[in-house]
Amino acid sequence: MTRVRVERNAPFEQNKALAVILVAVGSNLPHPDFGSPLQVCEEALKALQQMDLRLVRRSRWFETAPIPASDQPNFINGVVEVASENELSPRDLLKELHRIEALFGRTRERRNEARLLDLDIIDFNGRVTGADQVPVLPHARMRERAFVLYPLQDVAPNWHHPESGESIDELIYQLPEGQGIRVLA
């Protein structure tokens, strides 16, 4: 797998009336009811919408090698932009994302393990929090991961890192080499 260049969607603009939230979605294990990791990710999008989150945009799905490299299966990854009109805090959203992961059978035993479903807040209305807060915003390791940045570029090509001000293109350019990624759909 090699690095890919994605086509641009409409410009990323925050709507001040809504909380604009970017969520990474991933899976690398099949689910007994939903099927393949791709089908798990599609079902996860439905679960997000049942939380009163409006799906604004979604990336294409990408097949990605595990980071760090391991013998576990490749992942299916994407990013969605969702909006909420409700008073939703990042902590409340994270609790709901963990609840959805648990409903899909996700357990949290080790870091970087194979998983049925992984849902991470990448950005929450441009908020910046400290490393000692939960959740850390923007996502602490996003700048090191092609599986987050390429789908994020698909959804929000004009997005800038809320803390550093770097563009998504700059972050992709700075990615460590050797991260396998390819567009699925």
Secondary structure as UniProt FT lines:
FT   TURN            16..17
FT   STRAND          19..27
FT   TURN            32..34
FT   HELIX           37..49
FT   TURN            50..52
FT   STRAND          54..58
FT   STRAND          62..64
FT   STRAND          75..84
FT   HELIX           90..103
FT   TURN            104..105
FT   TURN            111..112
FT   STRAND          118..124
FT   TURN            125..126
FT   TURN            131..132
FT   TURN            140..141
FT   HELIX           142..144
FT   HELIX           146..155
FT   TURN            157..158
FT   TURN            162..164
FT   HELIX           168..173
FT   STRAND          181..183
//
